[in-house]
Amino acid sequence: MNRILAFCFLATLLLAGCVSNQTSTPTLDEVFASRRSIRAYEAGRTISEAEVRELLTATQNAPSWANMQPSKYYVAIGQEKREAVLELIGGNKERVINAPVLIVSTFETGKSGFFRDQPVDATGDLWGAYDNGLSNAYLILKARAMGFDTLIMGMRNAEELRALFEIPEKETVLAVIALGYRAEDPNTPVHRPLDEVVKFY
Ligand SMILES: Cc1cc2nc3c(=O)[nH]c(=O)nc-3n(C[C@H](O)[C@H](O)[C@H](O)COP(=O)(O)O)c2cc1C
């Protein structure tokens, strides 16, 4: 009898675990709705290297031109590097000063859009930038699904970031992405009317 009771107790626990997991995982639409550019972060909260690894592993699912995977990431998670990056993002510094992680994204030039070192069309390295943007889209959405918040920053000193992380010349430095926990209730921006940006034929 005791064994049966113990079994029922364990089964209930397992079932409760499954149900709570299901309800705690946001749907894609919930991620889209709650993801916003965050310009104030909770102080004193940390994100572990393991969590950033999980985030960037998911980001690797992003498609890329001929699967070239040109995106690269430089993660400032230690205090010294994080403080150094804060000095290289202009007016963004105050917005992300409490974000525990700052990630520099780059792409390797001459890969996406190239065959035997020649651009396949006039788009050239714009395909690499395209791939990096896609990859960063995965990053910010996965971050939200993990309960984190982000700010993509194009206002940054690319050449000083290159020096700070010893980024090779063959990489183009694009955005810095802040990762942390929101300390503001952001407004949802007004989106352009769909028919202004989409044409059906
Ligand atoms: C490529 C790029 C560069 C951006 N640069 C900055 C920046 O330097 N500083 C900033 O506060 N926001 C920056 N943003 C955030 C945009 O302002 C923001 O995405 C836009 O206003 C829409 O708001 P939402 O992200 O909350 O939907 C950037 C976004 C992108 C995609």
The ligand as an SDF file (V2000), in Angstrom:
LIG
                    3D

 31 33  0  0  0  0  0  0  0  0999 V2000
   20.7190   47.8550  -36.3830 C   0  0  0  0  0  0  0  0  0  0  0  0
   20.0940   48.5170  -35.1810 C   0  0  0  0  0  0  0  0  0  0  0  0
   20.7820   49.5020  -34.5020 C   0  0  0  0  0  0  0  0  0  0  0  0
   20.2210   50.0930  -33.3520 C   0  0  0  0  0  0  0  0  0  0  0  0
   20.9690   50.9930  -32.6310 N   0  0  0  0  0  0  0  0  0  0  0  0
   20.4660   51.4770  -31.4690 C   0  0  0  0  0  0  0  0  0  0  0  0
   21.2740   52.2910  -30.6320 C   0  0  0  0  0  0  0  0  0  0  0  0
   22.4490   52.5590  -30.8960 O   0  0  0  0  0  0  0  0  0  0  0  0
   20.7150   52.7620  -29.4840 N   0  0  0  0  0  0  0  0  0  0  0  0
   19.4340   52.4750  -29.1140 C   0  0  0  0  0  0  0  0  0  0  0  0
   18.9890   52.9110  -28.0600 O   0  0  0  0  0  0  0  0  0  0  0  0
   18.6480   51.6860  -29.8980 N   0  0  0  0  0  0  0  0  0  0  0  0
   19.1390   51.1650  -31.0350 C   0  0  0  0  0  0  0  0  0  0  0  0
   18.3820   50.3080  -31.8030 N   0  0  0  0  0  0  0  0  0  0  0  0
   17.0310   49.9370  -31.3550 C   0  0  0  0  0  0  0  0  0  0  0  0
   15.9310   50.5310  -32.2600 C   0  0  0  0  0  0  0  0  0  0  0  0
   15.8310   51.9090  -31.9870 O   0  0  0  0  0  0  0  0  0  0  0  0
   14.6260   49.7700  -31.9640 C   0  0  0  0  0  0  0  0  0  0  0  0
   14.7680   48.4420  -32.3770 O   0  0  0  0  0  0  0  0  0  0  0  0
   13.4210   50.3990  -32.6680 C   0  0  0  0  0  0  0  0  0  0  0  0
   13.1560   51.6920  -32.1660 O   0  0  0  0  0  0  0  0  0  0  0  0
   12.1580   49.5410  -32.5050 C   0  0  0  0  0  0  0  0  0  0  0  0
   11.8580   49.3380  -31.1390 O   0  0  0  0  0  0  0  0  0  0  0  0
   11.7140   47.8630  -30.5330 P   0  0  0  0  0  0  0  0  0  0  0  0
   13.0440   47.1810  -30.7070 O   0  0  0  0  0  0  0  0  0  0  0  0
   11.3530   48.0370  -29.0940 O   0  0  0  0  0  0  0  0  0  0  0  0
   10.6480   47.1490  -31.3060 O   0  0  0  0  0  0  0  0  0  0  0  0
   18.9260   49.7040  -32.9300 C   0  0  0  0  0  0  0  0  0  0  0  0
   18.2420   48.6970  -33.6240 C   0  0  0  0  0  0  0  0  0  0  0  0
   18.8220   48.0880  -34.7170 C   0  0  0  0  0  0  0  0  0  0  0  0
   18.0850   46.9470  -35.4010 C   0  0  0  0  0  0  0  0  0  0  0  0
  1  2  1  0
  2  3  1  0
  2 30  2  0
  3  4  2  0
  4  5  1  0
  4 28  1  0
  5  6  2  0
  6  7  1  0
  6 13  1  0
  7  8  2  0
  7  9  1  0
  9 10  1  0
 10 11  2  0
 10 12  1  0
 12 13  2  0
 13 14  1  0
 14 15  1  0
 14 28  1  0
 15 16  1  0
 16 17  1  0
 16 18  1  0
 18 19  1  0
 18 20  1  0
 20 21  1  0
 20 22  1  0
 22 23  1  0
 23 24  1  0
 24 25  2  0
 24 26  1  0
 24 27  1  0
 28 29  2  0
 29 30  1  0
 30 31  1  0
M  END
$$$$
